[in-house]
């Protein structure tokens, strides 16, 4: 689980990050989380956003897209960004990163940094 802890720490180090969780959306459970001021209940995050992930994959299937076409799902709030990023090599296992940020960092930088974390997670 050192790789999980390392990935969580690196995700929380992304500029503007206030909370992060690694979630198994098939089981609706948090595999690990770190918080630096988001105040979110990560168990609720896992439960609620597991449904978001499932719904998006179902919709893509209806439209003829493959599940690997999703890079991330962005939820924009007044003062925060929430990003759900399915892990490419763990997609069949239903694993995603959930990242909460304030709205200051450039989104393309955040996406690049999240993508770079994927090799760290060999769950």
Z-matrix of the N, CA and C atoms (Angstrom, degrees):
N
C 1 1.439
C 2 1.525 1 112.16
N 3 1.338 2 117.47 1 1.10
C 4 1.458 3 119.54 2 175.82
C 5 1.517 4 111.45 3 -61.67
N 6 1.329 5 117.47 4 -34.77
C 7 1.461 6 120.57 5 179.41
C 8 1.526 7 110.26 6 -66.31
N 9 1.319 8 117.70 7 -37.63
C 10 1.459 9 121.82 8 177.39
C 11 1.520 10 110.45 9 -63.94
N 12 1.314 11 116.73 10 -48.40
C 13 1.469 12 121.41 11 179.44
C 14 1.529 13 110.48 12 -61.57
N 15 1.316 14 116.64 13 -43.39
C 16 1.455 15 121.61 14 179.27
C 17 1.530 16 111.02 15 -61.50
N 18 1.324 17 117.13 16 -44.66
C 19 1.468 18 121.30 17 179.14
C 20 1.527 19 111.00 18 -63.72
N 21 1.328 20 116.85 19 -42.13
C 22 1.466 21 120.56 20 178.33
C 23 1.532 22 110.95 21 -62.35
N 24 1.331 23 116.23 22 -44.67
C 25 1.467 24 119.84 23 179.65
C 26 1.521 25 111.49 24 -63.22
N 27 1.327 26 116.71 25 -41.09
C 28 1.466 27 119.61 26 179.36
C 29 1.529 28 111.36 27 -68.55
N 30 1.321 29 117.22 28 -36.83
C 31 1.465 30 120.22 29 177.74
C 32 1.525 31 110.29 30 -65.52
N 33 1.325 32 116.80 31 -41.92
C 34 1.462 33 120.33 32 179.74
C 35 1.531 34 111.57 33 -68.40
N 36 1.332 35 116.76 34 -20.56
C 37 1.464 36 121.12 35 178.04
C 38 1.533 37 112.76 36 -80.91
N 39 1.336 38 117.19 37 -8.30
C 40 1.468 39 120.32 38 176.64
C 41 1.522 40 108.13 39 -62.50
N 42 1.316 41 116.06 40 136.03
C 43 1.456 42 121.57 41 -178.12
C 44 1.524 43 110.98 42 -52.55
N 45 1.319 44 116.57 43 123.53
C 46 1.461 45 122.06 44 177.99
C 47 1.513 46 115.03 45 91.21
N 48 1.338 47 118.41 46 -8.95
C 49 1.470 48 120.93 47 -177.70
C 50 1.524 49 110.73 48 -68.81
N 51 1.343 50 115.30 49 137.14
C 52 1.463 51 120.47 50 177.07
C 53 1.523 52 112.24 51 -121.85
N 54 1.316 53 117.44 52 -14.99
C 55 1.455 54 120.62 53 178.05
C 56 1.517 55 110.54 54 -164.13
N 57 1.323 56 115.16 55 150.90
C 58 1.461 57 120.26 56 -180.00
C 59 1.527 58 108.93 57 -150.18
N 60 1.311 59 115.10 58 145.85
C 61 1.466 60 121.03 59 174.59
C 62 1.518 61 108.72 60 -142.67
N 63 1.311 62 115.44 61 147.98
C 64 1.461 63 122.20 62 169.11
C 65 1.527 64 104.42 63 -105.69
N 66 1.338 65 115.77 64 123.29
C 67 1.461 66 121.05 65 -169.92
C 68 1.525 67 110.69 66 -123.74
N 69 1.316 68 115.47 67 139.63
C 70 1.465 69 122.54 68 170.66
C 71 1.524 70 106.06 69 -98.25
N 72 1.341 71 117.53 70 104.65
C 73 1.463 72 118.97 71 -173.98
C 74 1.523 73 112.53 72 -76.59
N 75 1.302 74 118.01 73 -18.42
C 76 1.465 75 119.25 74 177.03
C 77 1.530 76 110.74 75 -72.71
N 78 1.325 77 116.32 76 -35.03
C 79 1.462 78 120.81 77 179.90
C 80 1.524 79 112.84 78 -101.18
N 81 1.354 80 116.22 79 -4.31
C 82 1.468 81 122.24 80 -178.77
C 83 1.523 82 111.86 81 54.34
N 84 1.319 83 115.66 82 51.29
C 85 1.464 84 117.94 83 179.46
C 86 1.517 85 110.67 84 -140.65
N 87 1.324 86 113.41 85 150.08
C 88 1.464 87 121.26 86 177.57
C 89 1.518 88 108.05 87 -83.72
N 90 1.328 89 116.42 88 126.86
C 91 1.461 90 120.77 89 176.57
C 92 1.527 91 110.83 90 -86.44
N 93 1.322 92 115.67 91 -24.34
C 94 1.456 93 121.48 92 177.50
C 95 1.521 94 108.93 93 -177.44
N 96 1.329 95 115.75 94 153.05
C 97 1.465 96 118.83 95 178.44
C 98 1.524 97 109.93 96 -155.22
N 99 1.319 98 114.28 97 156.77
C 100 1.458 99 122.72 98 172.91
C 101 1.515 100 107.39 99 -138.77
N 102 1.307 101 115.74 100 148.13
C 103 1.453 102 120.42 101 -176.28
C 104 1.517 103 109.52 102 -135.65
N 105 1.296 104 114.91 103 138.18
C 106 1.466 105 120.47 104 177.02
C 107 1.528 106 108.23 105 -138.03
N 108 1.327 107 114.17 106 58.38
C 109 1.453 108 118.52 107 175.61
C 110 1.512 109 116.67 108 103.87
N 111 1.336 110 119.13 109 2.31
C 112 1.471 111 118.53 110 179.74
C 113 1.520 112 110.79 111 -73.49
N 114 1.328 113 116.77 112 -32.78
C 115 1.455 114 120.44 113 -179.25
C 116 1.517 115 114.08 114 72.36
N 117 1.331 116 117.75 115 8.66
C 118 1.458 117 120.87 116 -178.52
C 119 1.523 118 111.55 117 -79.44
N 120 1.311 119 115.48 118 145.37
C 121 1.461 120 122.35 119 171.60
C 122 1.525 121 106.30 120 -83.91
N 123 1.313 122 117.20 121 104.30
C 124 1.457 123 120.99 122 -173.15
C 125 1.527 124 112.82 123 -65.58
N 126 1.320 125 118.27 124 -25.01
C 127 1.463 126 119.01 125 175.12
C 128 1.524 127 110.71 126 -66.76
N 129 1.330 128 116.63 127 -38.15
C 130 1.465 129 120.34 128 175.48
C 131 1.523 130 110.58 129 -67.43
N 132 1.321 131 115.94 130 -38.01
C 133 1.465 132 120.82 131 176.86
C 134 1.526 133 109.50 132 -58.45
N 135 1.315 134 116.30 133 -48.01
C 136 1.466 135 120.75 134 -178.17
C 137 1.519 136 110.71 135 -61.00
N 138 1.305 137 116.28 136 -45.07
C 139 1.453 138 120.16 137 -177.92
C 140 1.532 139 111.25 138 -66.17
N 141 1.323 140 116.46 139 -52.26
C 142 1.458 141 120.40 140 -175.82
C 143 1.513 142 113.64 141 -67.20
N 144 1.314 143 117.20 142 -45.93
C 145 1.452 144 119.32 143 -176.18
C 146 1.515 145 113.25 144 -79.38
N 147 1.307 146 117.38 145 -13.78
C 148 1.461 147 119.80 146 169.34
C 149 1.523 148 109.43 147 -63.86
N 150 1.334 149 115.62 148 -38.83
C 151 1.467 150 119.59 149 176.78
C 152 1.525 151 111.44 150 -67.16
N 153 1.341 152 116.92 151 -37.96
C 154 1.463 153 121.02 152 176.93
C 155 1.530 154 109.65 153 -60.16
N 156 1.315 155 116.11 154 -47.56
C 157 1.462 156 121.07 155 -178.28
C 158 1.528 157 111.06 156 -63.26
N 159 1.321 158 115.95 157 -44.86
C 160 1.461 159 120.18 158 179.25
C 161 1.530 160 111.01 159 -61.66
N 162 1.331 161 116.11 160 -44.68
C 163 1.465 162 120.48 161 -179.06
C 164 1.529 163 111.22 162 -62.52
N 165 1.314 164 116.88 163 -41.51
C 166 1.462 165 120.07 164 -179.47
C 167 1.520 166 110.52 165 -65.87
N 168 1.325 167 117.97 166 -43.75
C 169 1.464 168 120.57 167 179.06
C 170 1.527 169 111.32 168 -64.01
N 171 1.323 170 117.06 169 -38.83
C 172 1.460 171 121.29 170 177.85
C 173 1.527 172 110.10 171 -63.49
N 174 1.329 173 116.60 172 -45.18
C 175 1.468 174 120.94 173 179.76
C 176 1.521 175 111.13 174 -62.95
N 177 1.323 176 116.81 175 -42.98
C 178 1.465 177 120.06 176 178.16
C 179 1.524 178 111.17 177 -60.59
N 180 1.332 179 115.64 178 -40.75
C 181 1.464 180 119.89 179 178.42
C 182 1.526 181 110.62 180 -61.67
N 183 1.340 182 117.25 181 -42.33
C 184 1.465 183 121.17 182 177.95
C 185 1.525 184 111.58 183 -60.52
N 186 1.326 185 116.28 184 -33.87
C 187 1.458 186 121.36 185 -178.04
C 188 1.523 187 113.26 186 -87.85
N 189 1.337 188 116.84 187 -4.38
C 190 1.450 189 120.24 188 177.94
C 191 1.517 190 115.21 189 90.46
N 192 1.327 191 117.22 190 8.87
C 193 1.468 192 120.63 191 176.14
C 194 1.522 193 109.80 192 -83.97
N 195 1.318 194 115.34 193 154.56
C 196 1.469 195 119.47 194 175.02
C 197 1.527 196 108.86 195 -86.58
N 198 1.322 197 117.67 196 152.89
C 199 1.463 198 120.42 197 -179.50
C 200 1.533 199 113.79 198 -58.82
N 201 1.334 200 116.98 199 -27.33
C 202 1.467 201 118.68 200 -177.99
C 203 1.532 202 112.86 201 -78.16
N 204 1.334 203 117.50 202 2.44
C 205 1.464 204 119.92 203 178.24
C 206 1.529 205 112.29 204 -77.17
N 207 1.324 206 118.43 205 -14.58
C 208 1.467 207 121.77 206 179.57
C 209 1.532 208 109.41 207 -83.25
N 210 1.319 209 116.21 208 118.21
C 211 1.468 210 120.11 209 173.15
C 212 1.516 211 109.82 210 -87.79
N 213 1.326 212 115.95 211 -48.20
C 214 1.457 213 120.25 212 175.39
C 215 1.512 214 109.17 213 -162.37
N 216 1.322 215 114.78 214 166.35
C 217 1.459 216 122.26 215 174.95
C 218 1.518 217 105.47 216 -120.11
N 219 1.319 218 116.32 217 124.92
C 220 1.464 219 122.22 218 -176.87
C 221 1.519 220 109.58 219 -106.80
N 222 1.325 221 115.21 220 128.80
C 223 1.457 222 121.97 221 175.04
C 224 1.522 223 106.09 222 -116.35
N 225 1.315 224 115.98 223 118.31
C 226 1.457 225 121.68 224 -176.09
C 227 1.522 226 109.41 225 -103.70
N 228 1.317 227 115.65 226 118.39
C 229 1.458 228 121.66 227 175.82
C 230 1.532 229 108.51 228 -107.95
N 231 1.304 230 116.65 229 172.55
C 232 1.460 231 120.05 230 -178.07
C 233 1.522 232 113.07 231 -55.85
N 234 1.325 233 116.85 232 -43.28
C 235 1.466 234 119.81 233 -175.55
C 236 1.520 235 113.84 234 -118.60
N 237 1.327 236 117.49 235 -0.83
C 238 1.468 237 120.82 236 -175.14
C 239 1.520 238 111.38 237 -138.85
N 240 1.312 239 113.89 238 160.81
C 241 1.459 240 122.81 239 167.70
C 242 1.515 241 107.24 240 -117.64
N 243 1.315 242 117.26 241 137.30
C 244 1.461 243 122.71 242 174.47
C 245 1.521 244 106.01 243 -120.33
N 246 1.315 245 116.08 244 127.08
C 247 1.456 246 120.99 245 -178.40
C 248 1.525 247 109.38 246 -120.94
N 249 1.328 248 114.87 247 128.60
C 250 1.463 249 121.81 248 172.74
C 251 1.523 250 105.49 249 -106.59
N 252 1.326 251 116.26 250 118.66
C 253 1.468 252 120.33 251 -178.42
C 254 1.526 253 109.77 252 -123.07
N 255 1.338 254 116.89 253 104.83
C 256 1.467 255 118.98 254 175.71
C 257 1.526 256 109.42 255 -64.95
N 258 1.306 257 116.34 256 139.55
C 259 1.463 258 120.69 257 -179.89
C 260 1.514 259 109.50 258 -85.65
N 261 1.303 260 115.48 259 118.95
C 262 1.456 261 122.35 260 -172.84
C 263 1.525 262 112.12 261 -51.85
N 264 1.328 263 117.12 262 -53.39
C 265 1.463 264 118.94 263 -175.21
C 266 1.530 265 113.02 264 -78.32
N 267 1.335 266 117.48 265 -7.87
C 268 1.465 267 120.55 266 177.57
C 269 1.527 268 111.61 267 -116.74
N 270 1.327 269 116.73 268 12.91
C 271 1.465 270 121.85 269 -175.63
C 272 1.531 271 111.99 270 -57.64
N 273 1.320 272 116.96 271 -41.59
C 274 1.467 273 119.90 272 -179.83
C 275 1.524 274 111.12 273 -63.21
N 276 1.324 275 116.52 274 -28.48
C 277 1.462 276 120.57 275 177.42
C 278 1.509 277 113.19 276 -82.73
N 279 1.333 278 117.16 277 -7.50
C 280 1.459 279 120.48 278 176.52
C 281 1.513 280 114.53 279 80.39
N 282 1.324 281 118.05 280 33.62
C 283 1.461 282 120.99 281 -175.61
C 284 1.527 283 110.57 282 -102.06
N 285 1.340 284 115.60 283 134.53
C 286 1.452 285 119.60 284 173.15
C 287 1.525 286 110.84 285 -139.44
N 288 1.330 287 114.89 286 158.00
C 289 1.458 288 122.52 287 173.04
C 290 1.524 289 106.92 288 -96.92
N 291 1.310 290 116.32 289 133.65
C 292 1.454 291 121.94 290 174.72
C 293 1.524 292 106.83 291 -114.48
N 294 1.321 293 116.58 292 118.30
C 295 1.459 294 121.44 293 -175.94
C 296 1.519 295 109.70 294 -121.56
N 297 1.334 296 116.30 295 131.98
C 298 1.457 297 122.92 296 176.49
C 299 1.523 298 107.42 297 -111.36
N 300 1.333 299 115.58 298 129.87
C 301 1.467 300 121.01 299 -178.57
C 302 1.521 301 109.91 300 -134.11
N 303 1.331 302 115.40 301 154.76
C 304 1.453 303 116.84 302 165.41
C 305 1.522 304 106.22 303 -73.88
N 306 1.289 305 118.83 304 172.29
C 307 1.464 306 120.67 305 -170.72
C 308 1.523 307 114.37 306 -87.76
N 309 1.317 308 119.22 307 15.35
C 310 1.463 309 119.87 308 -175.14
C 311 1.524 310 116.75 309 -84.11
N 312 1.332 311 120.98 310 -36.81
C 313 1.474 312 117.88 311 -174.49
C 314 1.521 313 112.30 312 -75.14
N 315 1.338 314 116.82 313 149.42
C 316 1.471 315 119.75 314 174.41
C 317 1.530 316 110.27 315 -64.04
N 318 1.303 317 116.15 316 131.74
C 319 1.461 318 121.98 317 -174.67
C 320 1.523 319 112.81 318 -60.65
N 321 1.315 320 118.24 319 -38.42
C 322 1.471 321 119.53 320 -179.26
C 323 1.525 322 111.58 321 -63.94
N 324 1.326 323 117.74 322 -33.15
C 325 1.471 324 120.61 323 176.59
C 326 1.524 325 110.94 324 -67.01
N 327 1.328 326 115.97 325 -43.84
C 328 1.465 327 120.78 326 179.59
C 329 1.524 328 110.28 327 -61.68
N 330 1.319 329 117.14 328 -45.38
C 331 1.466 330 120.69 329 -179.97
C 332 1.522 331 111.21 330 -61.53
N 333 1.311 332 116.73 331 -41.95
C 334 1.471 333 121.04 332 179.29
C 335 1.530 334 110.22 333 -62.48
N 336 1.329 335 116.57 334 -43.57
C 337 1.465 336 120.36 335 -178.67
C 338 1.531 337 111.58 336 -67.90
N 339 1.316 338 117.46 337 -38.44
C 340 1.471 339 119.80 338 176.57
C 341 1.523 340 110.91 339 -63.91
N 342 1.309 341 116.32 340 -42.55
C 343 1.475 342 120.27 341 178.51
C 344 1.534 343 110.48 342 -60.06
N 345 1.322 344 117.06 343 -38.25
C 346 1.470 345 120.76 344 -179.57
C 347 1.528 346 112.83 345 -67.64
N 348 1.330 347 117.79 346 -18.69
C 349 1.469 348 120.73 347 179.94
C 350 1.532 349 112.82 348 -78.38
N 351 1.295 350 117.30 349 -22.32
C 352 1.465 351 120.26 350 -173.07
C 353 1.515 352 114.84 351 -53.38
N 354 1.334 353 119.42 352 -42.83
C 355 1.468 354 118.23 353 179.87
C 356 1.529 355 114.07 354 -63.70
N 357 1.324 356 117.40 355 -19.31
C 358 1.460 357 120.63 356 179.77
C 359 1.527 358 112.15 357 -73.01
N 360 1.307 359 115.86 358 -21.92
C 361 1.474 360 120.07 359 -173.52
C 362 1.512 361 110.62 360 -100.37
N 363 1.285 362 115.40 361 92.62
C 364 1.460 363 122.80 362 175.83
C 365 1.518 364 107.09 363 -107.29
N 366 1.336 365 116.47 364 68.97
C 367 1.461 366 121.84 365 -175.67
C 368 1.514 367 111.94 366 -77.35
